[in-house]
């Protein structure tokens, strides 16, 4: 059995996180899911997602970049 690539593992972890933050079914999300497509993706949950993704993925986003992050893949 072939193991997942590091990129796939990161994407899956982000989707799991987003599902938890937004309170939606994980199967309804993909890396291309957009802010406007998820009713629960409001301004508060946007900040929560950014903060928790930084911790989960071990990264830091420039404060100027966070408001422009429109798709889940933008957090990768």
N, C-alpha and C positions, 0 to 999 in steps of 0.2 A: 504494500500500500504506500502510495506517494504522500509525503507530508505537504502541508500548505506552505506557500511562499510567505516570507515575512510581510510582504505587502498585503496579501490576502488576509493574514492574521490580523494586521492593523485595521483593515477595512471591516472585518467581521467584528472586532472589538468596538470600533466606532459605532457600527450599526446597533450592536447590543446596548451601548450606552445611550444612543439617541432614542431607542425604543423605551428605555427606562425613564429618561428625562421627559419625553413627550407623553409617556403613558399609552403607547400604541403597540400594536402587534409588530414584532420584529420582521415578519414576512412581508409587511406592507412597505418596508423601506429598502432603498438601494443607494449606492453611492451618489447616484444622480438625483435623488429626492431633493426637491427645492422647498425653500421656506414657504412659498405661496401655496404649496400642495398639501401642507400639513397644518391643519387648523390649530393644533396645540403648540406650534412653533411661533410663540409670541416673543416679545422683547425680553421678558424675564427668562424664559427657557433658552433663548439664544445665548444669553450671558452664561447661564448654567452649563449649557453644552460646551461653550468655549472653555470655561474654567475646568470642567471635569475632563474634557478631552486633553487639555494641556497636561493634567496630572496623569491620565491614563497612557497617553502616547509619549510622555516625557519630552514635550516641546513647549515653546512659548510663541504666542502670536503677537505681532506688533499691534498695539492698541488701535492704530489707524486701520488695520486690516479687518478687524473683527466685524464692524458693521457691514462690510462688503461681502462677507461670507454668506452666499445665498444657497449653496448646495452642500450636502453632507460631505462630498468629496473635497470641498474647499478646506475642510478641517484636517485632511490627511496631508 
